[in-house]
């Protein structure tokens, strides 16, 4: 006749995998590398250059570190957010999409 099974085999496997993920995440939740413990900060990378290090490529002759202004793609200067927004502002296709989006949002 009619056989009623509470959970099918694929459903039981997926429930088991979810429970395994939950148990593993609970076991690893106490792993806090680099977090403050007892008022101190764990040192993760002791040999990393400090901000006062002037021997690196990102420092100037005055000893201060230059902020990263963009992504270095191997060209003469790094690609910055200002460069990208300037190109997009001058692109007719982008302006058309912005205008269409504004018309669409104002019509709602």
C-alpha positions in Angstrom: 0.0 0.0 0.0 1.2 3.4 1.0 4.6 3.6 2.6 5.4 6.7 4.5 9.1 7.5 5.1 9.8 10.5 7.3 13.1 11.5 5.5 14.5 10.3 2.2 18.1 9.2 2.0 19.3 12.4 0.2 17.6 14.6 2.8 19.3 12.6 5.6 22.7 13.0 3.9 22.2 16.8 3.6 21.0 17.1 7.2 24.1 15.1 8.3 26.4 17.4 6.3 24.8 20.5 7.8 25.3 19.1 11.3 28.9 18.3 10.5 29.5 21.8 9.3 27.8 23.2 12.4 30.0 21.0 14.7 33.2 21.9 12.9 32.4 25.7 13.0 31.6 25.5 16.7 34.9 23.7 17.3 36.9 26.4 15.4 35.0 29.3 16.8 37.4 29.6 19.7 40.4 30.0 17.3 41.2 33.7 17.5 44.6 34.4 15.9 45.4 38.0 16.0 42.6 39.0 18.3 43.2 40.6 21.7 43.6 38.2 24.5 44.0 39.4 28.1 44.6 43.0 26.9 47.5 42.1 24.6 47.5 41.6 20.8 49.1 38.5 19.4 51.8 39.1 16.9 51.0 37.4 13.6 53.7 38.7 11.3 56.8 39.7 13.3 59.0 40.3 10.2 56.6 42.6 8.4 58.0 46.1 7.8 56.8 48.8 10.1 55.5 52.2 9.1 58.8 53.8 10.1 60.8 51.5 7.8 62.3 53.6 5.0 63.9 50.8 3.0 60.7 49.7 1.4 59.5 50.7 -2.1 56.4 52.5 -0.7 58.4 55.1 1.4 59.6 58.5 0.6 62.9 60.1 1.4 61.4 61.9 4.4 60.7 58.6 6.1 56.9 58.6 5.8 55.0 55.9 4.0 53.0 56.9 1.0 49.3 55.9 1.0 48.3 53.4 -1.6 46.4 55.4 -4.2 45.5 52.7 -6.6 46.3 49.3 -8.1 49.7 48.9 -9.7 49.1 47.2 -13.1 52.7 47.5 -14.2 52.2 50.8 -16.0 53.8 54.2 -15.3 51.3 55.0 -12.6 48.8 53.0 -10.5 45.2 52.8 -11.6 43.2 54.8 -9.0 39.5 55.2 -8.3 39.7 58.8 -9.6 41.0 57.6 -12.9 38.2 55.0 -13.3 35.4 57.5 -12.3 36.8 60.1 -14.7 36.7 57.6 -17.6 33.2 56.5 -16.7 31.9 60.1 -16.4 33.1 60.7 -20.0 31.6 57.5 -21.4 28.4 58.1 -23.4 27.2 54.5 -22.8 27.5 54.8 -19.1 25.8 58.2 -19.1 22.9 56.6 -21.1 22.6 53.8 -18.5 22.5 56.3 -15.6 19.9 58.4 -17.3 17.7 55.3 -18.0 18.1 54.2 -14.4 17.1 57.6 -13.2 14.0 57.7 -15.5 13.1 54.2 -14.4 13.4 55.0 -10.7 11.4 58.2 -11.0 8.6 56.5 -12.9 7.9 54.1 -9.9 
